[in-house]
């Protein structure tokens, strides 16, 4: 996460927004009120609409034949192309996450919504911003550090007995070896390991003594 965040007020001009982006080498600026509440975001893409003006008008006959989504997007593009201040070209509402969001959760938001950055908020106020470059940094985590994080998580979050379990990491790939008591413990260990920031893949080679997935609770007879 990048913090503190370069932000701007809704009345900020496009020229000033462009200056902030080039000076600080950033591609997105959260737009906040005087009370620091997030109201929108302006990206490089929003500013590029100014470069495609003047835009040819689409005849009404053609508009009627366009899918409704295409019509909405055309109006949105026109709005941004004609705007001169942040509040006129910003995207709103903004997709946000909290400080406790895991890297894989943030990555999922980016992929699902096809965005390059996510704003981090605390009680509605901007405290940071996570870009795709920040996500990629997680994969540079040293293998030894990643293995220790996973061991600690398995012991303290799952209360898993690691006496007969080894956790090794090579090039971001986690190898789980050894034996656990139940199949459910094997499955949980794999899911927990996969959630650690920087994990590329999990090879679960754990064995188990009891397949508790096959156990059915007894139904009392009436």
N, C-alpha and C positions, 0 to 999 in steps of 0.2 A: 504494500500500500504506500502511496505517495502522500506525505503530509509534511507541513501544512499545504493546503490546496489554494491555487490561484483561482479566485472567483471574481465575479463582476456583478454590478447592479443591473436591474432590468433596463434602466435608461442609458446604459453604456452604448456608445456608437459602434458601428461596424468597424470603422477605422481603428478605434481603440482596442476592440476585441482582436483584430488582426495583429496589432502591435504587441499585445500580451502574448499571443500564441507564438509569434516569431521570437520575441525577446526571451521567453522562458522555455522555448522549444517544446511546446505542448500542443496537443491536437484537440483538446476539449476543455471548455470552461463552464463550471457550474454557475448558474445565475441565482443569486440570493437577494433577499430583501435587506433593508437596513437592519433588521433584527436577526439576520443570518439564517433565515428560513429558506430552504431550497424551493425554487419555483420552476426551474427549467435548466436546460443545458444547451450550449452552442458548441458545435463541432466544426472542424475544417470543412466538412461536407456542406454544412449550412451556409458557410460563407461563399462556397463555390457557385451557389445558385446566382450570385450577383454577376458572375462572369458569363452567364449564358443569356443575359438580357441584351437587346430586347427579345422577348419570346413571341413567336407567332401565336396568334389566337386560334384555338381549335373551334371550327364551326359548330354551331349547336346541333346540326344534323349528325355530325360525327360523334359529338359527346353522347347523344342519345343511344348510339350503337356501342359505346364503350362499356366494359364491365364497371359496376359501381365502384369497385376498389380502385380501378385506374382513374376514374373521375375524381375520387377523393384525393389520390396522390397528386394528380395534376393541380388541383386547387391548393394543396399543401405546398407544392413546389412554387407555385405562383406567389403565394403569401410570403415565402422566404425570399424570393427573388426581388420582391417589391419593398421589403422591410429595410429600415435604416438603423434600427436600434435592437438591442438584445431581445427585448420582450416581443418584438415583431417577428423574429426569425428563430427563436429558441424552440426546442422540442419539449413538450410538457404533456402529461406528468413524466417524471424521470424514474427509471428503474433503479432501485437502491437496494443495498444490503446493510446489515449491521456489522459491527466490529467482530462479532463472534462467528461470522460466516466462514466456512471452510473454503479452501482454494477450489476444490472440485465443485462445490455448490456455485461459486461465482463463475467458474468456467461454464457450467451448465446454463446459467442465465445468459452469458454472452453468446453461446452457440444457439440457444433456442430463439433468442430475440435478434440475432445477427447484429450485435453491437460490439464496439471495440473497447469500451470502458464501462465501469460500474461505479457509481458514487456511493461512498460509505457514510452512513449517517448515525447520529446519536441523538435521540429525542427530536428528530426532525431537522437537526442541524448538521451541516457538512463537516466531517472530520478527516476525510481522506478520499482518495480515488484509486481504483485498481484498474490497470490497463492490461492488455494482452501480454505486454512485455513483462509485467509483474508476475503474471501466471507462469510464464516460461521460466522465470527464475527459480520456481519451486523444483524444477527438474535438475537443477544444479546442486541440490542438497547432497552432501557427502553420504556414501553408502553406510558408513559406520554410524553416523548420526541418525540416519533414517531407521536403521535396525534397532537402535536403542529406543527411539521414540515408539516404535511398534511394540517392542517388548514391554515397555512401561504401560502402554495403553492396554495390552492384553491382560496384564496383571492387575492394574488398578481400575480399569473400566469394566472388564469382563470377569475379574476375579478368577482368571484362568491359572491353573497350576502349571508352571512352565518347567517343572523338574524334568519332564521327559520330552520337552519341546525345544527345538533350536530355530532361531530366526536369523537368516542370512540375507544380505542384499548385495546384488551385483549389477551395476549399471542401472540401478533403479528398479530391478526386478526382485521381488521378495520371494524367498524360498522358505516354506514352512515344512519342517521335518519332525518326525517323532510320533508320539502316541498320546491321545487324549481319551477320556472315558466315554464320551458320548459323541454321536454324529453331529448333534446340534452345536457342540463346542467347536468341532472342525469347521462347520459352515460359518459360525459367528467369527471365528478367528480370521477366516479369509475375507469376510466383509469388512471387518475392523481394519485389517492391514491395508486393504484397498483404499480406505478413506484417508490414509495418511498423506499429507501434502508431499508430492514428489514421486509417488509410486507410479511406475510404468505398467507393471503387471504383477500378478500374484500366482505363484506355482504352489498349490496346496497339496503336499504329499503326506499329510497327517493321516494316521490310521486311528481307528476307534474300536472300543470293545463292545459298545451297545448302540444299536440303531434305534434311538428313542423316537424317530419319526414313525416307526411302526407300532408304537405303544398307543393303545386306545384306552381312555379311562373307562372303568367299569360303570355301567349304568345300573343304579339300584333297582331291583325289581319291586313292583307295586303289588 
